[in-house]
Amino acid sequence: MSSLSKKIVIVLSIVVFAYVGVGYVMAHATDDKAYQALTVYSEVLDRVQRDYVDEPNIHQVTSGALHGLLDSLDTESSYMSPLEYKDYKEKSASKEKATIGIALTKTRAGYISVLSVLPGSPAEKLGLQFGDLIEKIGDFTTEQMAIEQANLLLSGEPGSTVKLSVIQRSKQEPQDLTLTLAKLPPVKLIEDKIQGDVAYLAVPEFEAGTSKQIHDDLVQLSHQGAQKLILDLRNCSLGDDSEGIATAQFFLSSGTIATLKGQTVSPSVSSADSSKVVWNGPVSVLIGNATAGPAEILAAAIADNKRGETVGDRTFGNASMQKLIPMDDGSALILTVANYYTPNNKEIPTEGVPATVEIAPGTDPATGAILPPPPASSSPDDPTVKKALDVLNGKVAPNQKAA
């Protein structure tokens, strides 16, 4: 590469970096600090160009820097190179909706990992669980991969297969798995009646129409004589935020449900509506590390409005809004532009939703590692269900840590 070409590449790299970084930096610093950040980037790039052991691929270096920049913001924000974005658009155009039934997040190291698994899905049948690290999807490493890209790679025509390299929580070495994509049936709520007048309702996800199902089930349970409710959201990570907000209205006659706000997003407040209430009895909400998104909005609304207790462990923390921003060079950003806040003005992606009655998570006797949340169950043998029953029967006060 000629000296002139190197200088051109460096200048273009700085321009690309500026597109991504200046808005964020200038929102949190003075103009001088913003320009200092760009100066440092220029100096580092120049040093890599001049002093690295071999002549580097500057395009690859710049792409890596931009991936790292977006990954450093939060788990939902990502950078896609022009080639990645082209592939993303092509796969997004497909109308096939066969999947493996999984909710994804990213680790601190930038790899894709499992957040929750839908019951009866191909992922559950092969034993994938919360916390499993997906090292590869097909021939593609998931390091610095956008969650949306991973979701597209894990979807396609019914009956087609996808290969994964997975490091499961209980193992040290990656394991190769082959999953068959399937069209999953509409979400099925798990409902039961336990101990007389106590009803149990588990929500696997908040896809479109889930709130209506919950509404109908609450009405039916009430007609069957149920007066108290255990609402299980422990493995609920998927769905539309609007469905979680709509469900909260079934329990709240007044107060704030959630507020969505960001640097360029005007605050949007979702409020309770007394005309939509269908459940007036006591309620305990089961939550845990795999509770995320719309389920967090619902849990926080009930707890902060003193409508019921949250029982279990702190939620994952990712209720937010993303925006796809195409760039002039053919690349694109998936950028978090707003976060949801609880009625007590706590930022959910930063703090999660705490349990008002804490249950210590189970641990592996051999390794001491925290175990994944158990499958949804109405059995009183489930420690969290048992504690929720104690809460509903007045045997446990809120803000109490339970063994």
FIPALUM-463979 format. One record per residue: residue in three letters; x, y, z of N, C-alpha, C in turn. Coordinates in steps of 0.2 Angstrom, whole numbers, padded with zeros to 4 digits, always signed. Each point is the difference from the previous one (the first is absolute). Layout:
<recs>
ALAXYZXYZXYZ;...
</recs>
This chain:
<recs>
MET+0004-0006+0000-0004+0006+0000+0004+0006+0000;SER-0001+0005-0004+0004+0006-0001-0001+0004+0006;SER+0005+0005+0001-0001+0005+0006-0006+0004-0001;LEU-0002+0002-0006-0006+0004-0002-0006-0004+0002;SER+0000-0006-0002-0006-0005+0001-0001-0001+0008;LYS+0006-0001+0003-0001+0000+0007-0003+0006+0004;LYS+0002+0006-0003-0003+0006+0003-0007+0000-0001;ILE-0002-0002-0006-0007+0001-0002-0004-0005+0004;VAL+0002-0006+0001-0003-0005+0004-0001+0003+0007;ILE+0005+0003+0003+0000+0002+0007-0005+0006+0000;VAL+0000+0004-0005-0005+0006+0001-0007-0003-0001;LEU-0001-0005-0004-0007-0002-0001-0002-0004+0006;SER+0005-0003+0003-0002-0004+0007-0002+0005+0005;ILE+0003+0006+0000-0002+0005+0005-0007+0003-0001;VAL-0001+0000-0007-0007+0003-0002-0005-0005+0003;VAL+0001-0007-0002-0005-0005+0002-0001+0000+0008;PHE+0006+0001+0003+0000+0000+0007-0004+0006+0003;ALA+0001+0005-0003-0004+0006+0002-0007-0001-0001;TYR-0003-0003-0005-0007-0001-0001-0003-0003+0006;VAL+0004-0006+0002-0003-0004+0006+0001+0004+0007;GLY+0006+0002+0000+0002+0003+0007-0001+0006+0002;VAL-0001+0005-0004+0000+0007+0002-0007+0001+0004;GLY-0005-0002-0003-0007+0001+0003+0000-0002+0007;TYR+0003-0006+0001+0000-0003+0007+0005+0004+0005;VAL+0006+0001-0003+0005+0003+0004-0002+0008+0002;MET-0003+0003-0005-0002+0007+0001-0006+0001+0005;ALA-0003-0006+0000-0006+0001+0005+0002-0001+0007;HIS+0006-0002+0001+0003-0002+0007+0006+0004+0002;ALA+0002+0005-0005+0006+0004+0002+0000+0006-0004;THR+0005+0004+0001+0000+0007-0003+0003-0001-0007;ASP+0000+0005-0004+0002-0001-0007+0008-0001+0000;ASP+0003+0003+0004+0008-0002+0001+0001-0007+0001;LYS-0004-0003+0005+0001-0007+0001-0002-0005-0006;ALA-0005+0002-0003-0002-0004-0006+0005+0000-0006;TYR+0003+0006-0001+0006+0000-0005+0006-0003+0003;GLN+0001+0000+0006+0006-0004+0003-0001-0007-0001;ALA-0006-0003+0001-0002-0007-0002+0002-0002-0007;LEU-0002+0005-0005+0002-0002-0007+0007+0001-0001;THR+0003+0004+0004+0008+0001-0001+0003-0006+0002;VAL-0002-0003+0006+0003-0006+0003-0001-0006-0005;TYR-0006+0000-0003-0001-0006-0005+0005+0001-0006;SER+0001+0006-0002+0004+0001-0006+0007-0002+0002;GLU+0002+0002+0006+0007-0002+0002+0001-0007+0001;VAL-0005-0004+0003+0001-0007+0000+0000-0003-0006;LEU-0004+0002-0005-0001-0003-0007+0007+0001-0003;ASP+0003+0006+0000+0006+0001-0003+0006-0004+0003;ARG+0000-0001+0007+0005-0004+0003-0001-0007-0002;VAL-0006-0003-0001-0001-0007-0002+0003+0000-0007;GLN-0002+0005-0004+0003+0000-0007+0007+0000-0001;ARG+0003+0004+0004+0008+0001+0000+0004-0005+0003;ASP-0003-0003+0006+0005-0003+0005-0002-0008+0001;TYR-0006-0002-0002-0002-0007+0001+0005-0004-0004;VAL+0000-0007+0003+0006-0004-0002-0001-0002-0008;ASP-0006+0000-0002-0001-0001-0007-0005+0006-0003;GLU+0000+0001-0007-0004+0005-0002-0008-0003+0001;PRO-0003+0004+0004-0007-0002+0002-0005+0001-0006;ASN-0006-0004+0000-0005+0002-0004-0004+0005+0003;ILE+0000+0006-0002-0003+0006+0003-0007+0000+0000;HIS-0003-0003-0006-0007-0001+0000-0003-0004+0005;GLN+0004-0006+0001-0002-0004+0006+0001+0003+0007;VAL+0005+0004+0000+0001+0003+0007-0005+0005+0001;THR-0002+0004-0005-0005+0005+0001-0007-0004+0002;SER-0002-0005-0004-0006-0004+0002+0000-0002+0007;GLY+0006-0003+0002+0000-0003+0007-0001+0006+0005;ALA+0003+0006-0002-0001+0006+0005-0007+0002+0000;LEU-0003+0000-0005-0008+0002+0000-0004-0006+0003;HIS+0002-0006-0001-0004-0005+0004+0001+0001+0007;GLY+0006+0001+0002+0002+0001+0007-0004+0006+0003;LEU+0000+0005-0003-0003+0006+0002-0007-0001+0002;LEU-0004-0003-0005-0007-0001+0001-0001-0006+0006;ASP+0004-0005+0000+0000-0005+0005+0001+0003+0007;SER+0004+0005+0001+0001+0003+0006-0006+0004+0003;LEU-0005+0002-0004-0006+0004+0002-0005-0005+0004;ASP-0002-0005-0003-0004-0005+0004-0001-0006-0005;THR-0003-0005+0003-0001-0007-0003-0004+0001-0007;GLU-0004+0004+0000-0005+0001-0006+0003+0004-0006;SER+0004+0004+0001+0003+0004-0005+0006-0003-0004;SER+0000+0000-0006+0005-0003-0004+0001+0004-0007;TYR+0006-0002-0003+0002+0003-0006+0000-0006-0005;MET-0002+0002-0006+0000-0005-0006+0004+0003-0005;SER+0005-0004-0002+0004+0003-0006-0004-0001-0006;PRO+0002+0004-0006-0004-0001-0006-0002-0007-0002;LEU+0005-0004+0000-0002-0007-0002-0005-0003+0005;GLU+0001+0001+0007-0004-0003+0005-0007+0003-0001;TYR-0001+0006-0002-0006+0004+0000-0004-0003-0007;LYS+0004-0001-0005-0003-0003-0006-0003-0006+0001;ASP+0004-0005+0004-0003-0006+0001-0006+0000+0005;TYR+0000+0005+0005-0005+0001+0004-0007+0002-0003;LYS+0001+0004-0005-0006+0002-0004-0003-0005-0004;GLU+0005-0004-0003-0003-0006-0004-0004-0005+0004;LYS+0003-0001+0006-0003-0005+0004-0007+0003+0003;SER+0000+0006+0002-0006+0003+0002-0005+0000-0004;ALA+0001+0000-0007-0005+0000-0005-0004-0007+0000;SER+0003-0005+0003-0003-0006+0000-0006+0000+0004;LYS-0006-0003-0002-0006+0000+0004-0001-0007+0004;GLU+0005-0004+0000+0000-0006+0004+0001+0001+0007;LYS-0004-0003+0004+0001+0002+0007+0001-0007+0005;ALA+0003-0005-0003+0002-0005+0003+0007+0002+0005;THR+0000-0002+0006+0005+0002+0004+0002-0006+0005;ILE+0005+0001+0004+0001-0005+0005-0003+0002+0007;GLY-0003+0005+0001-0004+0002+0006+0005+0002+0006;ILE+0003+0006-0002+0005+0002+0005+0001+0007+0001;ALA+0001+0003+0006+0002+0007+0001+0007+0001+0001;LEU+0003+0005-0003+0007+0001+0000+0003+0006+0003;THR+0006+0000+0003+0003+0006+0002+0007+0000-0002;LYS+0004+0004+0003+0007+0000-0002+0004+0000+0007;THR+0006-0003+0000+0004+0000+0006+0005+0006+0000;ARG+0003+0001+0005+0005+0006+0001+0006-0001-0006;ALA+0001-0006-0001+0005-0002-0005-0002+0001-0008;GLY-0007+0002+0000-0002+0001-0007-0003-0006-0004;TYR-0001-0006+0004-0003-0006-0003-0007+0000+0001;ILE-0004-0004-0004-0007-0001+0001-0001-0005+0005;SER-0005+0001+0005-0001-0005+0005-0008-0001+0000;VAL-0002-0005+0004-0007-0002+0000-0003+0004+0006;LEU-0006+0003-0001-0003+0004+0006-0006-0004+0002;SER-0004-0003-0004-0005-0004+0002-0002-0005-0006;VAL-0004-0005+0001-0002-0005-0005-0007-0001+0001;LEU-0004+0000-0006-0007-0002+0000-0002-0007+0001;PRO-0005-0001+0005-0001-0007+0001-0003-0004-0007;GLY+0003-0006+0000-0002-0004-0006+0003+0002-0007;SER+0005+0004+0001+0004+0002-0006+0006-0004-0002;PRO+0002+0000-0006+0006-0004-0002+0006+0001+0005;ALA+0001+0007+0002+0005+0001+0005-0001-0003+0007;GLU-0006+0000+0002-0001-0004+0007+0001-0007-0001;LYS-0002-0003-0006+0001-0007-0001+0007-0003+0000;LEU+0005+0005-0002+0007-0002+0000+0003+0003+0006;GLY-0003+0002+0005+0002+0002+0007+0004+0006+0000;LEU-0001+0005-0004+0002+0007+0000-0003+0003+0006;GLN+0004+0004+0004-0002+0003+0006+0003+0007+0001;PHE-0004+0004+0004+0003+0007+0002+0007+0000+0002;GLY+0004+0004-0003+0007+0001+0001+0005-0004-0004;ASP-0003-0005-0004+0004-0003-0005+0003+0004-0005;LEU+0007+0000-0002+0003+0004-0005+0000-0003-0007;ILE-0003+0004-0005+0000-0003-0006+0007+0003-0004;GLU+0005-0004-0001+0006+0002-0003+0000+0001-0007;LYS-0004-0004-0004-0001+0000-0007-0007-0002-0002;ILE-0002+0004-0005-0006-0002-0004+0001-0002-0007;GLY+0000-0006-0002+0003-0003-0006+0007+0001+0000;ASP+0003+0004-0005+0007+0001+0000+0002+0007+0002;PHE-0005+0004+0003+0001+0006+0002+0001+0001+0008;THR+0006+0003+0002+0001+0001+0007-0005+0006+0002;THR-0003-0001+0006-0005+0005+0003+0004+0006+0003;GLU+0007+0000+0001+0003+0005+0003-0001+0007-0004;GLN-0003+0005+0003-0002+0006-0003-0006+0000-0005;MET-0003-0006+0000-0006+0000-0004-0006+0003+0003;ALA-0004+0004-0004-0006+0003+0003-0005-0005+0002;ILE-0004+0001+0005-0005-0005+0002-0005-0001-0006;GLU-0002+0005-0003-0005-0001-0006+0003-0004-0005;GLN+0007+0001-0002+0003-0005-0004-0001-0007+0002;ALA+0002-0001+0006-0001-0007+0003-0007-0003-0001;ASN-0005+0004+0002-0007-0002-0001-0001-0002-0007;LEU+0002+0004-0005-0001-0002-0007+0004-0006-0002;LEU+0006-0002+0003+0003-0006-0002-0003-0006+0003;LEU-0004+0002+0005-0004-0006+0004-0007+0000-0002;SER-0001+0002-0006-0007+0000-0003+0000-0002-0007;GLY-0005-0003-0003+0000-0002-0007-0006-0004-0002;GLU+0001-0004-0005-0005-0005-0002-0002-0005+0005;PRO-0006-0002+0001-0001-0006+0005+0003-0006-0002;GLY+0003-0004+0004+0003-0006-0001+0008+0001-0002;SER+0002+0006-0001+0007+0001-0002+0004+0000+0007;THR+0006-0001-0001+0004-0001+0006+0006+0005+0001;VAL+0002+0001+0006+0005+0005+0002+0005-0003+0005;LYS+0006+0001-0002+0005-0003+0005+0003+0005+0005;LEU+0000-0001+0006+0003+0004+0005+0006-0003+0004;SER+0004+0004+0002+0006-0002+0004-0002+0004+0007;VAL-0001-0004+0005-0003+0002+0006+0004-0002+0006;ILE+0002+0005+0004+0003-0002+0007-0005+0001+0005;GLN-0003-0006+0002-0005+0000+0005+0003+0002+0007;ARG-0004+0002+0004+0002+0003+0007+0004-0006+0004;SER-0002-0006-0001+0003-0005+0004+0006-0003-0003;LYS+0002+0003-0006+0006-0003-0003+0005+0005-0002;GLN+0006-0002-0001+0006+0005-0002+0001+0000-0007;GLU-0002-0006-0004+0002+0000-0007-0006+0001-0004;PRO+0000+0003-0006-0005+0001-0005-0003-0007-0002;GLN-0007+0000-0001-0003-0006-0002-0004+0002-0007;ASP+0001-0005-0005-0003+0001-0006-0008-0002+0000;LEU-0004+0004-0002-0007-0002+0000-0004+0001-0006;THR-0004-0004-0003-0004+0002-0006-0007+0000+0002;LEU-0003+0006-0001-0007+0001+0001-0004+0001-0006;THR-0006-0003+0000-0005+0000-0005-0005+0006+0001;LEU+0000+0005-0005-0005+0006+0001-0007-0003-0001;ALA-0004+0003+0004-0007-0001+0000-0005+0006+0001;LYS-0006+0000-0003-0005+0005+0002-0003-0001+0006;LEU+0001+0004+0005-0002-0001+0007-0008+0002+0000;PRO-0004-0004+0003-0007+0002+0001-0001+0006+0004;PRO-0005+0004+0000-0001+0006+0004+0001-0002+0008;VAL+0002+0005+0003+0002-0001+0007-0006-0003+0004;LYS+0002-0005+0004-0005-0003+0005+0002+0002+0007;LEU-0005+0004+0003+0001+0001+0007-0001-0006+0004;ILE+0003-0001+0006-0001-0005+0004-0004+0002+0006;GLU-0006-0003+0001-0004+0002+0006-0002-0006+0004;ASP-0001+0002+0006-0002-0005+0005-0003+0003+0006;LYS-0003-0004+0004-0003+0002+0007+0004-0004+0005;ILE+0002+0004+0005+0004-0004+0005-0002+0003+0007;GLN-0001-0005+0005-0002+0002+0007-0006+0004+0000;GLY-0005-0002-0002-0007+0003+0000-0001+0006-0004;ASP+0001+0006+0003-0002+0006-0004+0006+0003-0004;VAL+0006-0003+0000+0006+0002-0003+0000-0002-0007;ALA+0001+0004-0005+0001-0002-0007+0007+0002-0002;TYR+0002-0004-0005+0007+0000-0003+0000+0001-0007;LEU+0004+0005-0002+0000+0002-0008+0007+0001-0002;ALA+0003-0004-0004+0007+0001-0003-0001+0003-0007;VAL+0004+0005-0001+0001+0003-0007+0007-0001-0003;PRO+0000-0004-0005+0006-0002-0003+0003+0006-0004;GLU-0004+0004-0004+0002+0006-0004-0006+0004-0001;PHE+0002+0006-0002-0005+0006-0001-0001+0001-0008;GLU-0001-0005-0004-0001+0001-0007-0007+0004-0001;ALA-0001+0002-0006-0006+0004-0001-0006-0005+0002;GLY-0005+0003+0003-0006-0003+0002+0000-0004+0007;THR+0006+0000+0003+0001-0003+0007-0004+0004+0005;SER+0000+0006+0000-0004+0004+0005-0007-0002+0000;LYS-0003-0001-0006-0007-0002-0001-0001-0007+0004;GLN+0005-0005-0002-0001-0006+0003+0000+0000+0008;ILE+0005+0005+0003+0000+0000+0007-0006+0003+0003;HIS-0003+0005-0004-0006+0003+0002-0006-0005+0001;ASP-0001-0004-0005-0005-0005+0000+0001-0006+0005;ASP+0007-0001+0001+0001-0005+0006-0001+0003+0006;LEU+0001+0006+0001-0001+0003+0007-0008+0000+0001;VAL-0003+0002-0005-0008+0000+0001-0002-0007+0002;GLN+0002-0005-0004-0002-0007+0001+0002-0002+0007;LEU+0006+0001+0002+0002-0002+0007-0004+0003+0005;SER-0001+0007-0001-0005+0003+0005-0007-0003+0001;HIS-0002-0002-0006-0007-0003+0000+0000-0007+0003;GLN+0006-0003+0000+0001-0007+0003+0001+0001+0008;GLY+0000+0006+0002+0001+0001+0008+0007+0001+0002;ALA+0005+0001-0005+0006+0002+0003+0000+0008+0002;GLN+0004+0001+0006+0000+0006+0003+0007+0003+0000;LYS+0005-0004+0000+0007+0002+0000+0004-0003-0006;LEU+0005+0003-0002+0003-0002-0006+0008+0000+0001;ILE+0003-0005-0003+0007-0001-0001+0001+0001-0007;LEU+0004+0005-0002+0001+0002-0007+0008-0002-0002;ASP+0001-0005-0003+0007-0003-0001+0003+0003-0007;LEU+0005+0005+0001+0004+0003-0005+0007-0002+0000;ARG+0002-0005+0003+0007-0002+0001+0004-0001-0006;ASN-0003-0003-0005+0003-0002-0006-0003+0004-0006;CYS-0002+0006+0001-0003+0004-0005+0004+0005-0002;SER+0003+0000-0006+0005+0005-0003-0002+0003-0007;LEU-0005-0003-0003-0001+0002-0007-0007+0003+0000;GLY-0001+0004-0006-0006+0003-0001+0000+0008-0001;ASP-0006+0003-0001-0001+0007-0001-0001+0003+0007;ASP+0003+0006+0001-0001+0004+0006-0007+0002+0001;SER-0003+0001-0006-0007+0003+0001-0005-0006+0003;GLU+0002-0006-0001-0004-0005+0003+0001-0001+0008;GLY+0006+0002+0002+0001+0000+0007-0003+0006+0003;ILE+0000+0006-0003-0004+0006+0002-0007-0002+0001;ALA-0003-0003-0006-0007-0001+0000-0002-0005+0006;THR+0004-0005+0001-0001-0005+0006+0000+0004+0006;ALA+0004+0005+0001+0001+0003+0007-0007+0004+0001;GLN-0003+0002-0005-0007+0004+0001-0005-0005+0003;PHE+0001-0006-0001-0005-0005+0003+0000+0000+0007;PHE+0005+0002+0003+0001+0000+0008+0000+0007+0003;LEU+0001+0005-0004+0001+0007+0003-0006+0005-0001;SER-0003+0002+0005-0005+0005-0001+0002+0007-0001;SER+0007+0002+0003+0003+0006-0001+0007+0000+0000;GLY+0004+0005-0001+0007+0000+0000+0003+0000-0007;THR+0007+0000+0000+0004-0001-0006+0002-0007+0000;ILE+0000-0002-0007+0002-0007-0001+0008+0000-0002;ALA+0002+0005-0005+0007+0000-0002+0000+0007-0003;THR+0007+0002-0001+0001+0006-0004+0006-0002-0005;LEU-0001+0002-0006+0005-0002-0005+0004+0007-0002;LYS+0006+0001+0001+0004+0006-0002+0007-0001-0002;GLY+0002+0004-0004+0007+0000-0002+0002+0007-0002;GLN+0007+0001-0002+0003+0006-0002-0004+0004-0006;THR-0003-0004-0005-0004+0003-0005-0007-0003+0000;VAL-0002-0003+0005-0007-0003+0000-0003+0004+0006;SER-0006+0003-0002-0004+0004+0005-0003-0005+0005;PRO+0000+0002+0007-0002-0005+0005-0008-0002-0002;SER-0001-0007+0000-0006-0002-0001-0003-0004+0006;VAL-0005+0002+0003-0002-0003+0006-0006-0004-0001;SER+0000-0006+0002-0006-0005+0000-0003+0000+0006;SER-0006+0001+0001-0004+0001+0006-0005-0006+0001;ALA-0002-0001+0006-0006-0005+0001-0006+0003-0002;ASP-0005-0004-0001-0007+0002-0002-0005-0005+0004;SER-0003+0003+0004-0005-0003+0005-0005-0004-0004;SER-0002+0002-0006-0005-0004-0004+0003-0006-0003;LYS+0006-0002+0000+0003-0006-0003+0002-0005+0006;VAL-0001+0002+0006+0002-0005+0005-0005-0006+0000;VAL+0003-0006+0001-0004-0006+0000+0002-0004+0006;TRP+0005+0001+0003+0002-0004+0006+0001+0005+0006;ASN-0004-0001+0005+0001+0005+0006+0003-0004+0006;GLY+0001-0006+0000+0002-0004+0005+0008+0001+0001;PRO+0003-0003+0006+0007+0000+0001+0004-0004-0006;VAL+0006+0003-0001+0004-0004-0005+0007+0000+0002;SER+0003-0005-0001+0008-0001+0001+0003-0002-0007;VAL+0005+0004-0002+0003-0001-0006+0007-0003+0000;LEU+0001-0006-0003+0006-0004+0001+0005+0003-0006;ILE+0006+0002+0002+0005+0003-0004+0007-0003+0001;GLY+0004+0001-0005+0007-0003+0001+0004+0003-0006;ASN+0006-0003+0000+0005+0003-0005-0002-0001-0007;ALA-0004-0004-0002-0003-0001-0007-0006+0004-0001;THR-0002+0004+0005-0006+0004-0002+0003+0007-0003;ALA-0003+0001-0006+0003+0006-0003-0006+0003-0005;GLY+0002+0007-0002-0005+0003-0004-0006+0002+0002;PRO-0006-0002-0003-0007+0001+0002-0001-0003+0006;ALA+0003-0005+0002-0002-0004+0007+0003+0005+0005;GLU+0006+0003-0001+0002+0005+0005-0004+0006+0001;ILE-0003+0002-0005-0004+0006+0000-0006-0001+0004;LEU-0003-0006-0001-0006-0003+0004+0002-0001+0007;ALA+0005-0003+0002+0002-0001+0007+0001+0006+0003;ALA+0004+0005-0003+0002+0006+0004-0007+0004+0001;ALA-0004+0000-0005-0007+0004+0001-0004-0003+0006;ILE+0000-0006+0001-0004-0003+0005+0004+0001+0007;ALA+0006-0001+0000+0004+0001+0007+0000+0008+0002;ASP+0002+0004-0005+0001+0007+0002-0007+0004+0002;ASN-0005-0003-0003-0007+0003+0002-0003-0004+0006;LYS+0004-0004+0003-0002-0003+0006-0006-0005-0001;ARG+0000-0002-0006-0006-0004-0002+0001-0008+0002;GLY+0006-0002+0001+0002-0006+0001+0008-0001+0001;GLU+0002-0006+0002+0007-0001+0001+0004-0003-0005;THR+0006+0001-0001+0004-0004-0005+0004-0005+0004;VAL+0000-0006-0002+0003-0005+0004+0005-0004-0004;GLY+0006-0001+0002+0005-0003-0004+0007+0004+0001;ASP+0003+0001-0006+0006+0003-0001+0000+0006-0005;ARG+0005+0005+0000+0000+0006-0004-0001-0002-0008;THR-0003+0003-0004-0001-0001-0007+0006+0002-0004;PHE+0000-0002-0006+0006+0000-0004+0001+0008-0002;GLY-0005+0004-0002+0002+0007-0001+0001+0001-0007;ASN-0005+0001-0004+0001+0002-0007-0006+0003-0004;ALA-0005+0002+0004-0006+0003-0003+0002+0007-0003;SER+0000+0000-0007+0003+0006-0003-0003+0000-0007;MET+0002+0005-0004-0002+0001-0007+0006+0001-0004;GLN+0000-0004-0006+0006+0001-0005-0003+0003-0006;LYS+0005+0003-0004-0001+0003-0006+0005-0003-0005;LEU-0002-0002-0006+0005-0001-0005+0001+0006-0004;ILE+0007+0001-0001+0002+0006-0003+0005-0001-0006;PRO-0002+0000-0006+0004-0002-0006+0006+0006+0000;MET+0006-0002-0002+0005+0005-0001+0001+0001-0008;ASP+0004+0006-0001+0001+0001-0007+0004-0005-0004;ASP+0005-0003+0004+0005-0005-0003-0003-0007-0001;GLY-0007-0001+0002-0003-0006-0001+0000-0004+0007;SER+0003+0002+0005+0000-0003+0006-0007+0002+0004;ALA+0000-0002+0006-0006+0002+0004+0001-0001+0007;LEU-0004+0004+0004+0000+0000+0007-0006-0003+0003;ILE+0000-0004+0005-0006-0002+0004+0001+0004+0007;LEU-0003+0005+0001+0002+0004+0005-0006+0001+0005;THR+0001-0001+0007-0005+0001+0005-0001+0008+0000;VAL-0006+0002-0001-0002+0007+0000-0004+0002+0006;ALA-0003-0005+0004-0004+0002+0006+0000-0006+0005;ASN-0001+0001+0006+0000-0005+0005-0007+0001+0004;TYR-0003-0006+0002-0006+0001+0005+0002+0001+0007;TYR-0003+0004+0003+0001+0002+0007-0007-0003+0004;THR+0002-0002+0006-0006-0003+0005-0004+0006+0002;PRO-0005-0001+0003-0004+0005+0004+0004+0004+0005;ASN+0005-0003+0003+0004+0003+0005+0006+0003-0004;ASN+0000+0001-0006+0005+0003-0004+0007-0003+0000;LYS+0000-0007+0000+0006-0004+0000+0001-0002-0008;GLU+0006+0001-0002+0001-0002-0007+0001-0008-0001;ILE-0005-0003-0003+0000-0008+0000+0006-0003-0003;PRO+0003+0003-0006+0006-0004-0002+0006+0001+0004;THR+0000+0005+0004+0005+0001+0005+0000-0004+0006;GLU-0006+0000+0003-0001-0003+0007-0004-0006+0000;GLY-0004-0002-0006-0004-0005+0001-0006+0001+0004;VAL-0004-0005+0002-0005+0001+0005+0001-0005+0006;PRO+0001+0003+0006+0001-0004+0006-0006-0004+0002;ALA+0002-0005+0004-0006-0004+0003-0001+0003+0007;THR-0006+0001+0001-0002+0003+0007+0000-0005+0005;VAL+0000-0007-0002+0001-0005+0004+0005-0005-0003;GLU+0006+0000+0002+0006-0003-0004+0000-0007+0002;ILE+0002-0004-0005+0001-0007+0000+0007-0002-0003;ALA+0004-0002+0004+0007-0002-0002+0000-0005-0006;PRO+0003+0002-0005+0000-0005-0006+0003-0007+0002;GLY-0002-0005-0003+0003-0007+0001+0007+0000-0003;THR+0004-0004+0003+0007-0001-0002+0002-0007-0001;ASP+0005-0001-0005+0002-0007-0001+0005-0002+0006;PRO-0002-0006+0003+0004-0002+0006+0007-0001-0002;ALA+0002-0002-0006+0006-0002-0002+0005+0006-0001;THR-0003+0005-0004+0004+0006-0002-0002+0006+0004;GLY-0006+0000+0003-0002+0007+0003-0003+0005-0005;ALA+0000-0002-0006-0003+0005-0005-0007+0000+0001;ILE-0003+0006-0002-0007+0001+0001-0004-0004-0006;LEU-0005-0003+0002-0004-0004-0005-0005+0004-0004;PRO-0002-0002-0006-0005+0003-0004-0006+0001+0004;PRO-0005+0004-0001-0006+0000+0003-0004-0006-0002;PRO-0004-0003+0005-0003-0006-0002-0006+0001-0005;PRO-0002-0005-0003-0006+0001-0004-0006+0002+0003;ALA-0005+0003-0003-0006+0003+0003-0004-0006+0003;SER-0002+0001+0007-0003-0006+0004-0004+0004+0005;SER-0006-0003+0001-0005+0002+0005+0001-0004+0006;SER+0005-0005+0000+0001-0004+0006+0002+0003+0006;PRO-0003-0001+0006+0003+0003+0006+0006-0002+0002;ASP+0003-0005-0003+0007-0003+0001+0005+0005-0003;ASP-0002+0004-0005+0004+0005-0002+0001+0006+0005;PRO+0006+0001+0002+0001+0005+0006-0003+0007-0001;THR+0001+0002-0007-0003+0007-0001-0007+0000+0000;VAL-0004-0005-0002-0007-0001+0000-0002+0000+0007;LYS+0004-0004+0004-0002-0001+0007+0000+0007+0004;LYS+0006+0003-0002+0000+0007+0004-0005+0005-0002;ALA-0002-0001-0007-0005+0005-0002-0007-0002+0003;LEU-0001-0006+0002-0006-0002+0003+0000+0002+0008;ASP+0006+0000+0003+0001+0003+0006-0002+0008+0000;VAL+0003+0003-0005-0002+0007-0001-0007+0001+0000;LEU-0003-0003-0004-0008+0001-0001-0004-0002+0006;ASN+0003-0005+0004-0003-0001+0006+0002+0004+0006;GLY+0004+0005-0001+0002+0004+0005+0005-0002+0005;LYS+0004-0006-0002+0005-0002+0004+0007+0003-0001;VAL+0001+0003-0006+0007+0003-0001-0002+0008-0002;ALA+0004+0004+0003+0000+0007-0001+0004+0002-0006;PRO-0001+0006-0004+0004+0002-0005+0007+0002+0002;ASN+0005+0001-0004+0007+0002+0001+0003-0005+0005;GLN-0002-0006-0001+0003-0006+0004+0004-0005-0004;LYS+0006-0001+0002+0004-0005-0004-0002-0007+0003;ALA-0001-0004-0005-0002-0007+0002+0005-0005-0002;ALA+0001-0005+0003+0005-0005-0001-0002-0005-0006;
</recs>
